[in-house]
Amino acid sequence: MGSAGGAALRLPLERAEFRRIVREAVAELPPGLLARVDNVEIVVERRPTAMDRKIAGIGPRSLLLGLYHGVPLTARGEGYNLVLPDKISIYQESIEAICETDDEMREQIRKTVLHELGHYFGIDDDRLHELGMG
């Protein structure tokens, strides 16, 4: 698994290992925050699709680390019920491309999950950047 002292990773990681790191990062988020999250699935995907990039408003050369798919809490009305879970995609290849150590990867995954949860709570990218979660 991880290396002591932030030593270099053996990239790319096996999918199961990357998923385990994502689960650990989610488990380490503040309990008060996690208690407010309902009906959201966090999944690991190799890379964003063309549609994911279109939804995010970025081109093919831009790096997309994660994406929130769903209806933010602030946009849900009375008729919002009986829906599939929202989804947060974490893109393994994108995160591996910018991380060199185990510690960097864990921190980037944590930041990416927090950023996408911000969208779940209705916070836009500009505000997330102001909050240091860009």
C-alpha positions in Angstrom: 0.0 0.0 0.0 1.1 3.5 0.8 4.7 4.4 1.4 6.0 6.0 4.6 7.1 9.6 4.3 5.4 10.3 1.0 7.7 8.1 -1.1 6.9 7.8 -4.8 4.0 5.6 -5.8 4.0 2.8 -8.3 1.7 4.4 -10.9 -0.7 3.5 -12.3 -2.3 2.0 -9.2 -4.5 -1.1 -9.5 -8.1 0.0 -9.6 -8.9 -1.8 -6.3 -6.1 0.1 -4.6 -7.2 3.5 -5.9 -10.8 2.7 -4.8 -9.5 1.8 -1.3 -7.7 5.2 -1.1 -10.9 6.9 -2.2 -12.9 5.1 0.5 -10.3 6.0 3.1 -10.4 9.7 2.0 -14.2 9.8 2.3 -14.2 8.1 5.7 -11.8 10.8 7.0 -14.1 13.7 6.0 -15.7 15.5 8.9 -18.6 13.3 10.3 -20.9 16.4 10.4 -20.4 16.9 6.7 -21.0 13.2 5.8 -24.1 13.1 7.9 -25.7 15.8 5.7 -25.0 13.8 2.5 -27.8 11.5 1.3 -28.4 9.5 -1.8 -25.0 10.1 -3.4 -22.7 7.4 -4.8 -19.0 8.1 -5.1 -17.5 6.1 -8.0 -14.0 5.7 -9.5 -13.7 5.9 -13.2 -10.6 5.6 -15.3 -11.1 8.9 -17.2 -13.8 11.4 -18.1 -15.9 10.7 -21.2 -16.5 13.3 -23.8 -20.0 13.9 -22.3 -18.4 14.4 -18.8 -16.1 17.0 -20.3 -19.1 18.7 -22.0 -21.1 18.8 -18.8 -18.0 20.3 -17.0 -17.6 22.8 -19.8 -14.0 21.9 -20.6 -12.1 20.8 -23.6 -10.2 17.6 -24.4 -6.9 18.9 -23.2 -8.1 20.1 -19.8 -7.7 17.9 -16.7 -10.9 16.9 -15.0 -10.3 15.3 -11.6 -14.0 14.7 -10.6 -17.5 15.5 -11.5 -20.8 15.8 -9.7 -23.8 14.4 -11.6 -27.1 15.3 -10.0 -29.4 18.0 -8.8 -27.9 20.2 -6.0 -29.8 20.4 -2.8 -30.5 24.1 -3.4 -32.2 23.3 -6.7 -34.5 20.5 -5.4 -38.2 21.4 -5.1 -41.2 19.6 -3.7 -41.4 17.3 -6.6 -37.9 15.9 -6.1 -38.4 12.3 -5.0 -38.0 8.8 -6.3 -34.8 9.6 -8.1 -31.7 7.6 -8.7 -28.8 8.6 -6.5 -26.6 11.5 -7.4 -23.1 10.5 -8.4 -19.6 11.8 -7.8 -17.1 10.5 -10.3 -13.4 10.5 -9.3 -11.2 10.1 -12.3 -8.2 7.9 -11.5 -6.0 8.7 -14.5 -6.4 12.5 -14.0 -5.5 12.3 -10.4 -2.5 10.0 -11.0 -1.3 12.4 -13.7 -0.7 15.2 -11.1 0.4 13.2 -8.1 3.8 11.8 -7.3 3.4 10.4 -3.8 0.9 8.5 -1.7 0.4 11.6 0.5 -0.3 13.9 -2.6 -2.8 11.4 -4.0 -4.7 11.1 -0.7 -4.8 14.9 -0.4 -5.9 15.4 -4.0 -8.6 12.8 -3.7 -9.9 14.4 -0.4 -9.9 17.8 -2.1 -11.7 16.5 -5.2 -14.4 14.7 -3.1 -14.9 17.9 -1.0 -15.1 20.0 -4.2 -17.7 17.8 -5.7 -19.7 17.6 -2.5 -19.6 21.4 -2.6 -21.6 21.1 -5.9 -24.0 18.7 -4.2 -24.6 21.4 -1.6 -25.2 24.0 -4.4 -21.9 25.8 -4.2 -20.6 27.0 -7.6 -17.0 26.8 -8.8 -16.3 30.5 -8.2 -17.4 30.2 -4.5 -15.5 26.9 -4.1 -12.3 28.7 -5.3 -13.0 31.6 -2.8 -13.2 28.9 -0.1 -9.9 27.3 -1.1 -11.6 24.3 -2.5 -11.0 25.0 -6.2 
